[in-house]
């Protein structure tokens, strides 16, 4: 008998944990993982990379190292023939390849949710990948350094103004960490000693962190406002240009920095499958099997998994769900190969964590509301527990930076042309950015 082949598309939270589970529970199967990078990206700590708190490699976990029994195919899935059991994919050099499968796990993740706002695609900076985090750190540093040497007051004000659109988990953490970064930078630049640095966060919602509890929203807003962040609720960007943007209120803001954290939508690969969807996500049974295709499973952001804890709804696009769905799908794939019964997915939210930089955070582990240092301790402890590798290096970075805050310099490793706001293909497959922890 031939060895069954299981192909996983995407190595984000869902895909990575599916591969880990299959590596452990499927010694007699060939496990193939298709992903554009050779690492799993721990997205919840990405804002700390942008702020210079953590080095990029701390949150990049090597797939060959952690998945030695999994065959890694570096590339991006371009077409899937469900009935023909074939996946077409392109490697980093553009060469096309084909891989057959007996079972398929779709963990293709999500892409930027790009709204039809003039100028956003051209002038906004996204925040989904290591490249974008490194670019943003360089960009913020560059703007303040250029502001320090210009004699034009209007230019200086524009370069010292930073606008974040989207007040969800990612946007809130980006503005919190970014504001602390610019505080540190200003102390390095005597010419900006009396220069105000503006940070604004805007969202059409009526509160920060609209997907989380009101108490966490109030905590986050209180911390940000105390630091001088302008919280603009019920409004967003109406038009964006290279040096100015117009808000939906009609107000014009001169800035060179528009950071886009509005949210995500399922990978367009889902649409190409011509299978039933729910809110753009593949319809699946509670067992994570795609409806009408017993040999195909879907998990994470691209799957509309029924939430049995809230009848009539589907699970959120969070890393909390993606990780646990990945673990379950590994068991269910093996059960399907053996002809055994499959288990339904059931998970109650364990709470959420939002790092607000410094010694501040907001958290509700097991629905117990926390703020301040207690929340910070829980938040970092959870991240260390969830991070699949580099824990010692990460905790060492945190300890050192508590005593000696990092000095920001421009590395110049990523230029603007490489991080244009992209909404058609994910920079790293199956990354769940929205409200990522819990």
C-alpha positions, 0 to 999 in steps of 0.5 A: 500500500502507498503511504498516504500524503497529507498536504497543508497549505499555510503555516500560520497558527492553524497550519503550524499546529496542524503540522506539529500534530500530524508529525506526532500522530501520523508516523505512517503518513507523508506530511507536506507543508506549503508555505512562502517562508521557512518560519512560523511568525508569532504575530502577537509580538509583531508590534514589539518588533516594530518598536525595537523591543524584540529582534525579528528572529525572536518571533520567527520560529524555524519550520525545519527545526520544529518540524523535522518530519514534515516536508517543507515546500517553499512556495505559494499555492496558486490553484487547487484541484479539489476533485483531482487531488492536486495542488499547484504552487509557485516557488520563490523563483516563480517556478510552477510545481504540482503536488498530489494529496490524499488529504488536504488541510487548507490553512491559507489564512487571510489578507488585508481588508482594503476598503475602497478609499482613494489613496490608501493602497498607494500611501498607507503602510500595512502591518502583517509581516516582519518586512512591514514591521521593520519598514515601519520602525525605519520609517518612524525613525526616518521621519523624526530624524528628517524633522530634526534637520528641517527649518520648515515648521509645517514639514516638521509637524507633518513628519511628527504626525502618525495616524493609525487607522483601525482600533482593533487588537493590532491597531491599538498595540501599534499605536501604544508601542509606536508612541513609546518609540517616538518618545525614546527617539525624541530624547535622542534628537535635541532639535525635537526637544520642544516639538510635539509628536502626534499619534492618532488612532481612528476607527468607525467603531464607538470604542477601542477594541470593539471585539473585546469587552467594554472594560478592556476598551476603557482601560486601553483608551485611558492609557492611550489618552494619558500618553497624549494619543488622540483617539478618534472614534466614529470616524476614519480616513476619507481620502489619503495623499502623500503628505495629507489625508482627509478624515470623514469629518472633513478635517485635513491632517498633514502627515507622511505616516498612515498605518493601516490596521483595519482588519483582514479577510479570507485569502482569495484562494478561497474564492477560486475553489467555488465552494460554499462560503459564509462571510467569505470563509469556507463552510465546514462541519463541526469536524472541520471537514469542508462541506461536500468534500470529505477529503478536504479540511479547512481551519483558521481564518479561511474557515467558517467553523460553527461555534457550538458554544454560541449556536448559530454563529461561527468562530472568530478569526483569532489565533486562539481558535486557529491554534486549537483548530490546527491541533484538532484537525491533525487528529481528525485527518488521521481519524479519517485515514483510519476510518475512525469517527471525527471529533467536533471542534468546541472551545470557549474563549479563555480571554484576551490580552492587549499589550499597551507598552511599558508596564501597561496592558489590559487582559481578562484571563478566564474572564477576570479583568486585569490592568496595569502591571498584573495584566502585563505579567499575565500577558508576557507569561502567556506569550512565552507559553504560546511561543513555540521557540526562542523563549529564552532569547525573548525573555532576555530581550524583555529583561534587558530593555526594561533596564536599558531601553533600546536605541533606534537606528535605521537599518535600511533593510526594507524599502517602501517598494517591498511593503506596498499595501497588498490585499491579494496574497498574504505575506505569510500564509494563515496568519491571524492578526485580529485579536490574536491572543487568548 
